[in-house]
Amino acid sequence: MPADDAARAEHDTLFPNHASTFAETDTEFVAFFDDFAFDETLRAASMNRHDRLVVQLGAIIAVGAQTEFRTMLGAALDNDVTPIEVKEVVYQAVAYVGIARVVDFLRITNEVLTERGVELPLPGQSTTTPDDRFEVGKAKQTEIVGDRVESMYANAPDDALHFQRFLSANCFGDHYTRTGLDVRMRELLTFAMLVGLGGADGQVEGHVAANLHVGNSRADLLDVLTVLLPFVGYPRTLNGLAAVDEGAPAAA
């Protein structure tokens, strides 16, 4: 039972000249998975291939899937996702899933880029300095999250205030102020990583609101969930959908 023509065409675009051994050992499964992942879900979303691959890479890191990441990284680089954009995905993941998980994905990324003849290190994308990262980061945080940043500081106990400063200086000052990906793309990426991570429902809800604040829509968030589903599964996807329905409900 071969995959349908549309799925086969998309698969060939993503993975040219690549024949999976699973196509021989698990023929039936590969056919219906490819139909679902590379045709049916894509017909239900309007996200372009470039943006789809960016958010899928982020979610695959969050899931912890090194083999799939290497495969999809090749597809991304073959389909107009730049080395700088890939590195920004990996760097941003540190803020949301931690370096203990991301270090292996950074190593894979460097290996793949080196194999492709890309000279490392890539041009720097930082726009802050050690002296201004807190102030610039807090301003960027307010731009994305809104006025509740001040209440987060005001409501933090003295012995936990450093976590708010870390969020402003590190999460936003070190990451969101970088070039390479714009803020709207970074917010979709963060939403994708948090959905893929699982167990972060409060943060998913917060970044539904942040996505709306930077100009993304309910439709954009649904597109992310749609293209992530084959890679992160139904429980995480449906939890993300519940957060979208709560924070960006469908029009009556």
KAMO-V11518 format. One record per backbone hydrogen bond with DSSP energy under -1.0 kcal/mol. CO is the residue of the C=O (numbers start at 0). NH is the residue of the N-H. E is the energy in kcal/mol with one decimal. If there is no record, write none. Layout:
co=[CO & CO]
nh=[NH & NH]
e=[E & E]
This chain:
co=[3 & 4 & 5 & 6 & 7 & 8 & 9 & 10 & 14 & 19 & 20 & 20 & 21 & 25 & 26 & 27 & 28 & 29 & 30 & 31 & 32 & 33 & 34 & 35 & 38 & 41 & 47 & 48 & 49 & 50 & 51 & 52 & 53 & 54 & 55 & 56 & 57 & 58 & 59 & 59 & 63 & 64 & 65 & 66 & 67 & 68 & 69 & 70 & 71 & 72 & 73 & 75 & 75 & 81 & 82 & 83 & 84 & 85 & 86 & 87 & 88 & 90 & 92 & 92 & 93 & 97 & 98 & 101 & 102 & 103 & 104 & 105 & 106 & 107 & 108 & 109 & 110 & 111 & 112 & 113 & 124 & 128 & 131 & 132 & 133 & 134 & 135 & 136 & 137 & 138 & 139 & 140 & 141 & 145 & 146 & 147 & 148 & 149 & 150 & 156 & 159 & 160 & 161 & 162 & 163 & 164 & 165 & 165 & 166 & 167 & 169 & 170 & 171 & 174 & 181 & 182 & 183 & 184 & 185 & 186 & 187 & 188 & 189 & 190 & 191 & 192 & 193 & 199 & 200 & 201 & 202 & 203 & 204 & 205 & 206 & 207 & 208 & 209 & 210 & 211 & 216 & 217 & 218 & 219 & 220 & 221 & 222 & 223 & 224 & 227 & 227 & 228 & 232 & 233 & 234 & 235 & 236 & 237 & 238 & 239 & 240 & 241 & 242 & 243]
nh=[7 & 8 & 9 & 10 & 11 & 12 & 13 & 14 & 17 & 22 & 23 & 24 & 25 & 29 & 30 & 31 & 32 & 33 & 34 & 35 & 36 & 37 & 39 & 40 & 42 & 44 & 51 & 52 & 53 & 54 & 55 & 56 & 57 & 58 & 59 & 60 & 61 & 62 & 63 & 64 & 65 & 68 & 69 & 70 & 71 & 72 & 73 & 74 & 75 & 76 & 77 & 78 & 80 & 85 & 86 & 87 & 88 & 89 & 90 & 91 & 92 & 93 & 95 & 96 & 97 & 101 & 102 & 105 & 106 & 107 & 108 & 109 & 110 & 111 & 112 & 113 & 114 & 115 & 117 & 116 & 178 & 132 & 135 & 136 & 137 & 138 & 139 & 140 & 141 & 142 & 143 & 144 & 145 & 148 & 149 & 151 & 152 & 153 & 154 & 159 & 162 & 164 & 165 & 166 & 167 & 168 & 169 & 170 & 171 & 172 & 173 & 175 & 176 & 177 & 185 & 186 & 187 & 188 & 189 & 190 & 191 & 192 & 193 & 194 & 195 & 196 & 197 & 203 & 204 & 205 & 206 & 207 & 208 & 209 & 210 & 211 & 212 & 213 & 215 & 214 & 220 & 221 & 222 & 223 & 224 & 225 & 226 & 227 & 228 & 230 & 231 & 232 & 236 & 237 & 238 & 239 & 240 & 241 & 242 & 243 & 244 & 245 & 246 & 247]
e=[-2.6 & -2.4 & -2.4 & -2.7 & -2.4 & -1.7 & -2.4 & -3.0 & -1.6 & -1.0 & -1.4 & -1.9 & -3.1 & -2.7 & -2.0 & -1.9 & -2.7 & -2.7 & -2.0 & -1.7 & -3.5 & -2.5 & -3.0 & -2.6 & -2.2 & -1.1 & -2.5 & -2.5 & -1.8 & -2.2 & -2.3 & -2.4 & -1.8 & -2.3 & -2.5 & -1.9 & -2.0 & -2.3 & -1.4 & -1.9 & -1.1 & -2.0 & -2.3 & -1.8 & -2.9 & -2.8 & -1.7 & -1.6 & -2.6 & -2.5 & -1.8 & -1.3 & -2.2 & -2.4 & -2.5 & -2.3 & -2.0 & -2.1 & -3.0 & -2.6 & -1.6 & -1.2 & -1.0 & -3.0 & -1.3 & -2.0 & -2.6 & -2.4 & -2.0 & -2.1 & -2.4 & -2.4 & -2.3 & -2.7 & -2.7 & -2.4 & -2.4 & -1.4 & -2.7 & -1.7 & -2.3 & -1.7 & -2.8 & -1.9 & -2.7 & -1.9 & -2.2 & -2.8 & -2.3 & -2.0 & -1.8 & -3.7 & -1.4 & -1.5 & -1.2 & -2.0 & -1.8 & -2.6 & -2.3 & -1.9 & -1.4 & -1.8 & -2.4 & -2.2 & -2.1 & -3.0 & -2.7 & -1.4 & -2.2 & -1.5 & -1.2 & -1.1 & -1.0 & -1.9 & -2.5 & -2.3 & -1.8 & -2.5 & -2.7 & -2.4 & -2.3 & -2.6 & -2.6 & -2.3 & -2.5 & -2.2 & -1.6 & -2.5 & -2.5 & -2.0 & -2.1 & -1.4 & -1.7 & -1.9 & -1.9 & -2.0 & -2.0 & -1.6 & -2.5 & -1.0 & -2.1 & -2.7 & -2.1 & -1.9 & -2.2 & -2.4 & -2.3 & -1.5 & -1.6 & -2.1 & -1.9 & -2.2 & -1.4 & -3.3 & -2.0 & -2.1 & -2.3 & -2.2 & -1.6 & -2.0 & -2.9 & -1.7 & -2.6 & -3.3]
